[in-house]
Amino acid sequence: MYLAVLGRQGEISVAELRALFSDVKKIQSHLAVFNSDEQPDINKLGGSLKLAQKLNTKPLDFLADLPDGKITFGVSDYSVRASRKSASVEALKLKKILVRHGRSVRVVENRDATLSTATSLHNGLSGKNERKVELIKLDDEWYRVIGIQDIDAYAKRDQARPARDAKVGMLPPKLAQILINLCGSLAAGARVLDPFCGTGVVLQEALLMGYRVYGTDVDSRMVNYSERNIKWLLGQKLLEGEKDGWVLCSQGDATNFQWQVPIDGVACEGYLGKPFSEIPSEMELKVQKQECQAIIVGFLKNLSKQIKSGTPVVIAAPAWLRGSGTYERLGIFEQLFLKEKVDEIGKLGYNVGNESREGLLYHRENQVVARDIIILRKK
Ligand SMILES: C[S@@+](CC[C@H](N)C(=O)[O-])C[C@H]1O[C@@H](n2cnc3c(N)ncnc32)[C@H](O)[C@@H]1O
């Protein structure tokens, strides 16, 4: 059994886990448990901050069995009534017994009931060193942390890319990973298509996750940006093995382009319309909605004829903040969350995979254009 400490957008993080693992249960607003046959890799999950594995021994026995030498450990208490004190008391209790048995021990001090990801990372508790561990207490259960999201690695990938364009907006690498993972488990080397590839964030993350990539964009300047960024990524030697033939980029309008096959999964951030820093007027919104919907519907229609039954298609579409504080979706996706369904998506040849009636909206507080994540599968 594994435990995930979820990122800020909890529902989206849970959806990502559900797409990949079994028996996923959200147990608190920021915690989920799940099962997996293989040990999950935190570096391939955009929505989880920490991953931990359930201990099948008592925490004291687990620590006492660690290889000889000094032990460094910290305790995060995620129980409902946890406090800084409850976590520290547990940690010091364990330390006292271990010291009495002759072990050299350092405890990472708690400033809160739980250690922040930064504290855990800076104390080397990310699960890579056998004698440096973070233990998680959850009521009567104990877990050991096996991975912590590497914030620095994301920032580096995001900021060091040579070709950037503020106008197309910057898809956060974490969200790109989530979009890819929402396709479900794909085989190693599967080919992921992004038909709105822009500067190539989805393509880069898919390559890092072990997939072959195919990017197209109506704007040849963007195709060039994607190619430059991928070249840079390959030069960083962050990828294992040879990647000859793993990358294909070309200029093409998603509403009529004929893609090369195979396409095993489609993950993309579609055209989001004009960037807004203030809430658009009804008139402006109408124009934007029409423009964006025409492109997305045209794309889905064109794609539907070209992919095999069962192929996952995950799209981040725009949704706009209104004065009421809620977000307005594109008409075609609004229907998915109404009680009486109008089956326009079905007529285009897709089944919908979104489970929650609320949908999956990704946005910062007061961000005007949110990303509305839609999970489809070709019928
Ligand atoms: C929001 S951006 C995607 C940004 C991208 N995720 C990135 O990592 O930079 C949308 C992209 O869609 C492209 N686009 C707009 N209309 C298109 C169409 N009809 N077919 C293909 N691409 C289109 C734009 O050129 C733009 O690069």
The ligand as an SDF file (V2000), in Angstrom:
LIG
                    3D

 27 29  0  0  0  0  0  0  0  0999 V2000
   -1.4880   27.2620  -25.4380 C   0  0  0  0  0  0  0  0  0  0  0  0
   -0.3990   26.9970  -26.7110 S   0  0  0  0  0  0  0  0  0  0  0  0
    0.3790   25.4910  -26.2870 C   0  0  0  0  0  0  0  0  0  0  0  0
    1.6530   25.7350  -25.5350 C   0  0  0  0  0  0  0  0  0  0  0  0
    2.4360   24.4870  -25.3090 C   0  0  0  0  0  0  0  0  0  0  0  0
    1.7710   23.6020  -24.3950 N   0  0  0  0  0  0  0  0  0  0  0  0
    3.8440   24.7830  -24.8460 C   0  0  0  0  0  0  0  0  0  0  0  0
    4.3870   23.9320  -24.1400 O   0  0  0  0  0  0  0  0  0  0  0  0
    4.4260   25.7940  -25.1940 O   0  0  0  0  0  0  0  0  0  0  0  0
   -1.4100   26.6120  -28.0420 C   0  0  0  0  0  0  0  0  0  0  0  0
   -0.6840   26.3450  -29.3570 C   0  0  0  0  0  0  0  0  0  0  0  0
   -1.6620   25.9780  -30.3150 O   0  0  0  0  0  0  0  0  0  0  0  0
   -1.2140   26.4180  -31.5650 C   0  0  0  0  0  0  0  0  0  0  0  0
   -2.3920   26.4310  -32.4580 N   0  0  0  0  0  0  0  0  0  0  0  0
   -3.4080   27.3370  -32.5460 C   0  0  0  0  0  0  0  0  0  0  0  0
   -4.3000   26.9400  -33.4700 N   0  0  0  0  0  0  0  0  0  0  0  0
   -3.8500   25.7490  -33.9760 C   0  0  0  0  0  0  0  0  0  0  0  0
   -4.3390   24.8470  -34.9430 C   0  0  0  0  0  0  0  0  0  0  0  0
   -5.4740   25.0740  -35.6130 N   0  0  0  0  0  0  0  0  0  0  0  0
   -3.6210   23.7220  -35.1850 N   0  0  0  0  0  0  0  0  0  0  0  0
   -2.4650   23.4880  -34.5340 C   0  0  0  0  0  0  0  0  0  0  0  0
   -1.9420   24.3130  -33.6110 N   0  0  0  0  0  0  0  0  0  0  0  0
   -2.6400   25.4350  -33.3310 C   0  0  0  0  0  0  0  0  0  0  0  0
   -0.5770   27.7620  -31.2960 C   0  0  0  0  0  0  0  0  0  0  0  0
    0.3470   28.0900  -32.3050 O   0  0  0  0  0  0  0  0  0  0  0  0
    0.0770   27.5060  -29.9250 C   0  0  0  0  0  0  0  0  0  0  0  0
    1.4150   27.1480  -30.0940 O   0  0  0  0  0  0  0  0  0  0  0  0
  1  2  1  0
  2  3  1  0
  2 10  1  0
  3  4  1  0
  4  5  1  0
  5  6  1  0
  5  7  1  0
  7  8  2  0
  7  9  1  0
 10 11  1  0
 11 12  1  0
 11 26  1  0
 12 13  1  0
 13 14  1  0
 13 24  1  0
 14 15  1  0
 14 23  1  0
 15 16  2  0
 16 17  1  0
 17 18  1  0
 17 23  2  0
 18 19  1  0
 18 20  2  0
 20 21  1  0
 21 22  2  0
 22 23  1  0
 24 25  1  0
 24 26  1  0
 26 27  1  0
M  CHG  2   2   1   9  -1
M  END
$$$$
